[in-house]
Amino acid sequence: MKNATFRQLRVFSEVARHLSFARAAQVLHLTPPAVTMQVKELEGHVGMPLFERNGRKVALTTVGEYMLVYARKVLATLKDAEDAAARLQKLETGTLVIGMVSTAKYFLPHLLAEFRREHGSIDIRLAVSNREQLVKMLHANEVDIAIMGRPPKELATRAEPFAAHPHVFVAPMGHPLAHTGHVPPSLLREYDFIVREQGSGTRAALEKFLHDEHVELRVIMEMASNETIKQAVMAGMGLSFLSLHTIGLELGNQLLTVLDVEGAPVVRAWNVVHTQSKLLSPAAEAFRYFVLERGEAYLAEHFPVTLPMPGA
């Protein structure tokens, strides 16, 4: 593999991440034929196929799984070298890879737009996934810094809270529980629920609440999309438990209502996280300081629900 290029490794890694040549082409701003060519050239260097293709379905071969481990190590080492060079030059340039849980997409892009106005020389890449996947990306050094709720215990990380993150029970407008007033958690057993998937921070917050209250819900559906859950609740399919930061538009337009459940809101914290072994580039340090300084004020302005930070 001595003739393999970093470009080929980047393309291979991106195809492996999405298991889609078309999606990798979009992310890398390349054409699908260019992505296919890069992978074929890398397969030529390896001497064996890296992917199995069955129509539009793509899967890693056993060789591909092994090569992916090393490709990611090489790319992570190169990124660390670039960051170290930037630190030595004290320049806020280069590429900043930010990982975020999907719930953060309701506010982080707005913060990033403001950050870009002040740091226009930094190229930003966003990686969006659920909490479980984001922890794996931190471990693999695939992101420089992450925005998430509950920080990982299985990794040595530096996690700094920057804003309260409330979770609430939601129902469609006109639901009987919306007029009940104070709702005991035990009453939730009588209703259908649509919940986030296992591995998400929202699901973990819900399960802790249910464990503490000794309540088991009637879950009729699991979904990995906050948007789809909101539509299902508005359609009357059931109740749900969501981050307050995902439902601002629906509350403002009276499409959803927040239930006054005893013990809710469940308030956690938004954290800016990076692994302790990670030497942050000037770009990553600039973003970290920006979020710590501006994040709480932005969320308070756009989601004006006064709730204490956890532990406050």
N, C-alpha and C positions, 0 to 999 in steps of 0.2 A: 504493500500500500504506500510505498515511499513517494509515488507520483500523485497521490490523491491531493486535492486542493482544499483549502478552507471553505471555498465556495461550495464545493461538492458536499462537504460534511454538513454545512449549514442547510443546504437543500434537503439532504437525506434526513437530518434531524427534524426538519419542519414537516416533511411528509410523514415521518413516523409519529409525530405528535398528533396530527390530524387524521392519519390513515386516509388521506385524500390528496391526490396530485393537484386537483383543481383548487382546493382550499389552501394548500401550501403556496401555490402560484399567486393567489390573492394576497396572502400575508407578506410574501417576499417581493411583490410587485413585478412578477415575471409572468411570461406566458406559460400555459400548461406544457407545450412542447419543449420549452427551455428547461422546465423542471424535469421532465422525462429524460431529456438528454443528459443532464447533470447526474441523475441517478444511474443511468445506463453506463456512463463513463466510470462512476465510482464502482459499480458492479464489475466492470472490466478490470479495474485495479485489484479488487478483492478476489476475483476469479470465480465467484459464486453469486447467485441471485440474492438480493436483500429483501425483496418483497414478493409475495404471491398475489397475482392479479386474477380475479374472477369477475369479469364484467367490470362494474364500477366499484366492486368491493376490493379493498386492499388490506393485506395483512403482512406483518413481518415474518420472514422465515426465521428459523433458529439461528442461522448465521447473522441475519439482520438484527436480531435481538442482542447478540453478543457485540456486534459492531456498533450498535447504538450506544451502549455503555461507554465505549472508548471514544466515540465521536463526541459525545457530550462532555467527557472529561477534557478533550483537546480544546473544544470551543470555550469551555469555562475557563481553562487556563489562559487562553488567548485573551478573553475578556478581562481577566485579572491583570494581565500584562498591560493592556490598553489603559485600564483604570490607574495602574501604578504610574504609568508614564504621564497621564493627565495630572495626577497628584503632584508629581515632581515639577511639572510645568505650571501647576496651580491654575489650570484652565477649566472652565465650565463648558467643555465641548464633548463631543462623542455621543454615543448612544446610551440612553438610560432605559433599562427594561424594568417596568413596574408591573408587579403581579397584584391582582385584586380579586376578592370574592365577588360573585356576580351581583350581590346586593349593593356593592359600592358604586356600581355604574350609574346609580341615580344621582350621585353628587360629585364623584371624583372627576369626570370629564370637565365639569365646570371649573373646578379648582385647577385642573391642568391647563385650561385655556388661559387662566390668569397667570399661572406659573410660566407658561410659554411666552407671554407678553413681556415678562421680566428676564427670561433666560432663553432668548430666541435661538441661540447657537446650539442648543441641546436637542438632539433627535430623540424622540420618545417612542417606545414600543410598549403596548399594553398586552398583558396576558390575563385573560378573564377565565376563572374556573370556580368550582366550589372549594370549600376549605380543605378538604382531604387532598384534592389534586394540587392545590397551591402549596401545601406543606411539602409534597413531593418535589415540586419545582424549587422551593427554597433549599431543600436537601441536595438537589442535583446542581445547585448554583445556576439555575436557568433564569432567575430573576435577581435584580440587584436589591430590590426593596419591595415590600408587600404591604398592602392595606387590607386588614382583616379584623375580625372581631376577636374571638378567643385565640390567643397565641399558642403555638404548638409547645407541648411539654416534652415531646420526643426529640426535639432539637435544641441545641444550645443557641438561643436567640436573644437579641436585644429587642424588647417590645415596649414601646412608649405610647401610652394612651393619649389621645388628643381630643376626644369628644365622646359624649354619651351616645349610646346606641340602644334606643328602646324598641322592644318587640311587643306587639299588641294582638289581641284577638279581634278579627274583623268579620263582619256579616254584611249581607246586602241591605240596602235601605228598606225599612218596613219590617225587618225580621222581628219576631216576637221578643227575642232576648234584648233587642235594642230599646224596648220600652219597659224592661223588667227592673231597671235601675241596677243595684248592686247584685252581680251574678256570682253565686258560689261555684267554685270549680266543679263540684260534683254534678251540677246541672248540665255541664258540657257533655256528659256521657250520652245524653238523649239525642244528640244531633250528629249528622254526618260531617266529616272533616276531610279537607283536601290539604295535604301537607307537603313540605319540601322533602327532597330525597335524602336518604342516609348519606352522611359525609358532609352535609352542608352545616354551616354554623347556626342557621335558623332552626334546623331540625334538632341540633344538639341543645339549643336553648329551650325548645319546647319539651324535649324529653326530660330535661332536668326539672322543669316546672312541674310536669306531670308526676315525676317520681317524688318530688317534695310534697305534692298535694295528694298523693296516693290515688290518682285518677288515671283511668285508661280510656282513651278516646275511640270512637268508631270511625276508623280511617277507611275511606272508600277509594282514595286515590292518592298516589304520590307523583309529584311533578318536579322537574329540575328548573322550571322557569317561574319567576315571580309574576311575570306578565300573564302567563297562562292561568296561574292560580287566581289572580285577580279577576280575570274574565269569567272563570268558572264560578267564583263567589258571587259576582254581580248577576250571573245567570240563574242564581238560586240553587246551585248544585250542592252547596254545603258552606260550612264556616272554615276559617283558616287562622293561622298564626303567622304574622309577617313582621318584618322590620318596618317601623314607622316611616323610615326614610324611603320606602318603596311606594308609599300610598298617598303622597302629598297631593298629586293631581286628582286622584279619585275622591279624596276627602274634600278638596276645594270645590269640586263639582257635584258633591253630594251623591256619589255613585256607590260609596261604601261607608259603613259606619264602624266606629271602634266600640267594642263591648266593654262595659265596666265590670271586668272580671276581678274577683278578689285575688290579690297577689300580683296583678298586672297593672301597668306595664312591667315586663321583665327587662330591667336595664342592665346592659352590658357596656362595654367600651369599644370604640374604634381604636385600633392600634396601628402604628407604623412599625414594621418589623423587618429586621435583617438578621442573618446568622452572625454569631459573634466572630466567626473565623473570616468573615467577609471584610475586606479592606475597601471601604466605600470610596468611590471616585468623587471628585469635586461636584460633579453633576448630581450624584446620588445624595451627597451631603446637603447640597442646596435644596433639593426636593424635600428631604427629611425636615430641615429647618422650616421650610415653607409650610408644610402640613402642620407641624407642631404650633406654628405661630398663627396660621390663618384658618385651619380646619374647624375648630370649635365655633369661631365667630360666623363662618359661612353657614354651618348647619343650624346654628341658633337663629340666623336671619331667615333662612329659607324653610326651616321646619320649626316654627316658633312654639314648641311645647317645652316648657321649663321642667326638666327632670334632673335629679342629681346624678353625678357620676357615681359608678359603683364604688362602694366604700366610703363615700362622702357622708 
